[in-house]
Amino acid sequence: MKIILLLFLSMLKIGCFAFGGGYAIIALLENEFISKRKWIDHDEFMDVVAIAESTPGPIAINVATYIGYKLKGFLGAVIATVGMCLPSFVIMYLVSLFYDRFMEFPLVSAAFKGIQICVVYLIASAAFKMLRKMKKTPLNIAVFSVTCIGMILCTLFDIRISSVWFILFAGILGLSVLLIRKNKTKGENKK
């Protein structure tokens, strides 16, 4: 029961500071569950983030659900998901009631501008941590480089390509390399 309560409170805390969406939360999740609580190791976390990115739904909720499920099964998944979603739901509900009047206050407007800067930092921080800890194989470096170049070119030339295509490209490339390696290994074993 103690783990369930800690899981809920951890997700609730992260959910309260979830400005900027899923990618901004990755750094908070990593700090809480890898560094602080040691409930999941970094390699598994990287795999979970990759899977959560490619499955339907918000990435932060998918990661939270996985961590909850890993720790306490179905009940853990439900508790983690509710803990992550509850603060955003309450805040958005309250803001929606008073949005127009709320944004007229100069202090509120200034706070949201400050939060925007913080969100950019959180997303960049998560990206750099993941990049630093990524295994530096030729395949990973190639996929990373091609994706970055592709996204930069699309931004510079104002070409609208969904990030789904980049994810599909990386997945197909990874599967192709795996199949080539398996075929190569089978060929060597036959000799």
C-alpha positions in Angstrom: 0.0 0.0 0.0 2.9 2.3 0.7 4.2 2.0 -2.8 0.8 2.7 -4.2 0.5 5.9 -2.2 4.1 7.0 -3.1 3.3 6.2 -6.8 0.1 8.3 -6.7 1.8 11.2 -4.8 4.8 11.2 -7.2 2.6 11.2 -10.3 0.3 13.9 -8.7 3.4 16.1 -8.0 4.7 15.7 -11.5 1.2 16.3 -12.9 1.0 19.6 -11.0 4.1 20.9 -12.8 3.3 19.4 -16.2 3.5 22.6 -18.1 4.6 22.0 -21.7 3.2 18.6 -22.3 4.7 15.2 -22.4 8.2 16.0 -23.6 8.7 18.6 -20.8 7.6 16.0 -18.3 10.1 13.4 -19.4 12.9 15.2 -17.4 10.7 15.2 -14.3 9.8 11.5 -14.7 13.4 10.6 -15.2 14.5 12.5 -12.2 11.7 11.0 -10.0 11.8 7.4 -11.0 15.4 6.8 -12.1 17.5 9.1 -10.0 15.4 9.6 -6.9 13.3 6.4 -6.4 15.3 4.0 -8.6 12.1 2.2 -9.6 13.3 1.8 -13.2 16.7 1.9 -14.8 17.7 4.3 -17.6 17.8 1.8 -20.5 14.3 0.6 -19.6 13.1 4.2 -19.3 14.5 5.0 -22.8 12.7 2.0 -24.2 9.5 3.1 -22.4 9.7 6.6 -23.8 10.3 5.3 -27.4 7.2 3.0 -27.0 5.1 5.7 -25.4 6.0 8.0 -28.2 4.8 5.6 -30.9 1.6 4.5 -29.2 -1.6 6.5 -29.2 -2.1 8.9 -26.4 -0.1 11.5 -24.5 3.5 10.4 -23.9 3.6 11.4 -20.2 0.4 9.4 -19.5 1.7 6.3 -21.4 5.0 6.4 -19.4 3.2 6.9 -16.1 0.8 4.0 -16.9 3.8 1.8 -17.7 5.7 2.7 -14.6 2.6 2.1 -12.5 1.9 -1.3 -14.2 5.5 -2.4 -13.7 5.4 -1.6 -10.0 1.9 -2.8 -9.0 0.2 -4.3 -12.0 -3.2 -3.1 -13.2 -4.0 -1.2 -9.9 -0.6 0.6 -10.2 -1.3 1.6 -13.8 -4.7 3.1 -12.8 -3.3 4.9 -9.8 -0.3 6.3 -11.8 -2.6 7.4 -14.6 -5.1 9.1 -12.3 -2.3 10.8 -10.4 -0.8 12.2 -13.6 -4.1 13.3 -15.1 -5.9 14.7 -12.0 -3.9 18.0 -11.6 -4.2 18.9 -15.3 -7.9 18.1 -15.3 -8.6 20.2 -12.3 -6.4 23.1 -13.4 -7.9 23.1 -17.0 -11.4 22.9 -15.6 -10.9 25.9 -13.4 -9.1 27.9 -16.0 -11.8 27.2 -18.6 -14.4 28.7 -16.2 -12.6 32.0 -15.9 -10.2 32.0 -18.9 -11.1 35.4 -20.4 -11.0 37.2 -17.0 -8.0 35.1 -15.9 -5.8 36.2 -18.8 -6.6 39.9 -18.4 -4.6 40.0 -15.2 -1.1 41.3 -16.1 0.5 39.0 -13.4 -1.1 35.9 -14.9 -0.1 36.8 -18.4 3.5 37.5 -17.3 3.6 34.2 -15.4 2.5 32.2 -18.5 5.2 33.9 -20.6 7.8 32.8 -18.0 6.4 29.3 -18.0 6.8 29.2 -21.8 10.5 29.8 -21.4 10.7 27.1 -18.7 9.0 24.6 -21.0 11.6 25.1 -23.7 14.3 24.4 -21.1 12.5 21.3 -19.9 12.1 19.9 -23.4 15.7 20.7 -24.3 17.0 19.3 -21.0 15.2 16.0 -21.6 16.4 15.8 -25.1 20.1 16.4 -24.1 19.9 13.9 -21.3 18.5 11.2 -23.6 21.0 12.1 -26.3 23.9 11.9 -23.8 22.8 8.5 -22.5 21.9 7.0 -25.9 24.0 4.1 -27.0 26.3 5.5 -29.7 25.9 2.8 -32.4 26.3 3.7 -36.1 22.6 3.0 -36.6 21.5 5.3 -33.7 23.8 8.1 -34.9 22.6 7.7 -38.5 18.9 7.7 -37.6 19.5 10.7 -35.2 21.4 12.7 -37.9 19.0 12.0 -40.7 16.0 12.8 -38.5 17.6 16.1 -37.3 18.6 17.1 -40.8 15.2 16.3 -42.1 13.4 18.2 -39.4 15.7 21.2 -39.9 15.2 21.2 -43.6 11.4 20.9 -43.2 11.4 23.8 -40.8 13.6 26.0 -43.0 11.6 25.4 -46.2 8.3 25.4 -44.4 7.5 21.8 -45.5 4.8 20.2 -43.4 5.7 16.6 -42.6 4.1 14.9 -39.6 6.6 13.6 -37.1 4.9 10.3 -37.5 6.8 9.9 -40.8 10.1 10.4 -39.0 9.1 7.8 -36.4 8.0 5.3 -39.1 11.3 5.9 -41.0 13.3 5.2 -37.9 11.3 2.1 -37.1 11.6 0.7 -40.6 15.3 1.4 -40.6 15.8 -0.3 -37.3 13.8 -3.4 -38.4 15.8 -3.5 -41.7 19.1 -3.5 -39.9 17.8 -6.2 -37.5 16.7 -8.4 -40.5 20.0 -7.8 -42.3 21.9 -8.8 -39.2 19.8 -11.9 -38.6 20.3 -13.0 -42.3 24.0 -12.4 -42.0 24.2 -14.4 -38.8 22.2 -17.3 -40.4 24.6 -17.2 -43.4 27.7 -17.4 -41.2 26.2 -20.2 -39.1 25.6 -22.3 -42.3 29.2 -22.0 -43.3 
